[in-house]
Amino acid sequence: GIFNIIWTFQVILQVKLHIIADTIAQWYYIPAGALANGQKPSVKMAARNALTTGFGSAVFAGGVLTALRVLRSMVRSASRQNVICCILNCILQPILAMLEKFTKFAAIASAITNKPFVDAARNMFGVLSRNFLQTSSVWWVPDMVLGVTCFMFSLGWGILTGAIYSGADGATTDAG
């Protein structure tokens, strides 16, 4: 029941991702003189590719992402039970997040190359193993910067609120 609903939602997101990646790839890789000859990249062509030849890849990627999401949820909920599960959660969450990022990366590669998902994932694994630092930094740096910024803002806000509260609490205690 719930697995199928999540999978359907993931398939819709993967079809959207396929259309966007295919359209951008058409614009990027079009030859210089092709626009003058009337050849234009189109969303219609990308949608046709996503709903015909690329649909199996979108369904497979959606299934992998759904399985990863369910597994992450199960590990997260089990971590509330005892310390060992909490330690396993700390170990497994980054690995599962990395697999999720890799799956999305492979889905984009599948859309750009119009290869089956498994072949695109195999090619992306080769690219990542040869150029791990340059390729992966594109994906984790923005998330890390945003996460650290939010953490620092929250920490500052918490300290400020705590200082104001303790100052106000001390003022009422002195007055009483």
C-alpha positions in Angstrom: 0.0 0.0 0.0 2.2 2.8 1.3 5.3 1.5 -0.7 3.3 1.7 -3.9 2.2 5.2 -3.2 5.7 6.3 -2.5 7.0 4.5 -5.5 4.4 6.2 -7.8 5.4 9.6 -6.4 9.1 8.8 -7.0 8.3 7.7 -10.6 6.6 11.0 -11.2 9.6 12.9 -9.8 12.0 10.8 -11.9 10.0 11.5 -15.1 10.1 15.2 -14.3 13.9 14.9 -13.7 14.3 13.0 -17.0 12.4 15.7 -18.9 14.4 18.5 -17.4 17.8 16.8 -17.8 17.0 15.8 -21.4 15.8 19.3 -22.3 18.9 20.9 -20.8 21.2 18.4 -22.5 19.5 19.2 -25.9 20.2 22.8 -25.4 23.8 22.2 -24.3 24.9 19.7 -26.9 23.1 21.1 -29.9 25.6 21.9 -32.7 26.4 25.6 -33.4 24.7 25.7 -36.9 21.7 23.5 -36.0 19.6 26.4 -34.6 20.0 28.2 -38.0 18.8 25.1 -39.8 15.6 24.9 -37.8 16.6 22.2 -35.4 15.5 23.2 -32.0 15.6 21.5 -28.7 12.2 20.9 -27.3 10.4 19.9 -24.1 8.0 17.9 -26.2 10.9 15.7 -27.5 12.2 15.3 -24.0 8.8 14.3 -22.7 8.4 11.8 -25.4 11.8 10.3 -24.5 10.9 10.2 -20.8 7.5 8.6 -21.4 8.7 6.0 -24.0 12.3 4.9 -24.0 13.3 6.4 -20.7 10.2 5.3 -18.7 11.7 2.0 -17.6 14.7 3.8 -16.3 12.5 6.3 -14.4 10.5 3.4 -12.9 13.6 1.5 -11.9 15.2 4.7 -10.4 12.0 5.4 -8.6 11.9 1.9 -7.1 15.5 2.2 -5.9 14.8 5.6 -4.3 11.7 4.3 -2.7 13.5 1.3 -1.2 16.3 3.6 0.1 13.7 6.0 1.6 11.8 3.1 3.3 15.1 1.7 4.6 16.2 5.1 5.9 12.9 5.5 7.7 13.1 2.0 9.2 16.6 2.6 10.5 15.7 6.1 11.8 12.7 4.7 13.7 14.7 1.7 15.0 17.3 4.1 16.4 14.8 5.3 19.0 14.7 1.8 20.5 18.2 1.3 21.9 21.8 2.4 21.7 23.0 -0.2 19.2 20.3 0.8 16.7 21.2 4.4 17.3 24.9 3.6 16.4 23.7 1.7 13.4 21.6 4.7 12.4 24.7 6.9 12.6 26.6 4.6 10.3 23.9 3.7 7.8 22.3 7.1 7.2 25.3 8.7 5.4 25.7 5.5 3.3 22.1 5.5 2.4 22.1 9.2 1.6 25.2 8.7 -0.6 23.3 5.9 -2.4 20.3 8.2 -2.9 22.6 10.9 -4.4 24.2 8.4 -6.7 20.9 7.1 -7.9 19.7 10.6 -8.7 23.1 11.2 -10.5 22.7 8.0 -12.5 19.1 9.0 -13.4 20.3 12.3 -14.8 23.0 10.4 -16.8 20.4 8.0 -18.1 18.3 10.9 -19.3 21.2 12.7 -21.0 22.6 9.6 -22.7 19.3 7.8 -23.2 20.9 4.6 -21.9 19.2 2.2 -19.6 19.4 3.1 -15.9 21.8 0.2 -15.0 24.2 1.0 -17.8 24.1 4.7 -16.9 24.8 3.9 -13.3 27.7 1.7 -14.3 29.2 4.5 -16.3 28.6 7.0 -13.5 30.3 4.6 -11.1 33.3 4.6 -13.4 33.3 8.4 -13.6 33.1 8.7 -9.8 35.8 6.2 -9.2 38.1 8.0 -11.6 37.2 11.6 -10.5 35.6 11.2 -7.1 36.5 14.5 -5.6 35.6 16.8 -8.5 32.3 15.1 -9.3 31.0 14.5 -5.8 31.8 18.0 -4.6 29.2 19.4 -7.0 26.5 17.5 -5.0 27.4 17.7 -1.4 29.0 21.2 -1.1 25.7 23.2 -1.5 23.9 20.9 1.0 26.8 21.1 3.5 27.0 24.9 3.2 23.2 25.3 3.7 23.2 22.9 6.6 26.1 24.5 8.4 24.6 28.0 7.8 21.2 26.8 9.2 23.0 25.2 12.2 25.0 28.4 13.0 21.9 30.6 12.6 19.9 28.3 14.9 22.7 28.1 17.4 23.1 31.9 17.5 19.3 32.3 17.8 19.2 29.8 20.6 22.0 31.5 22.5 20.4 34.9 22.0 17.0 33.6 23.2 18.6 31.9 26.2 20.5 35.0 27.2 17.3 37.1 26.9 15.3 34.6 28.9 17.9 34.2 31.6 18.3 37.9 31.8 14.5 38.4 32.1 14.3 35.5 34.6 17.1 37.1 36.8 15.4 40.5 36.7 12.1 39.0 38.0 13.9 37.1 40.7 15.7 40.2 41.9 12.5 42.2 41.9 10.6 39.6 44.0 
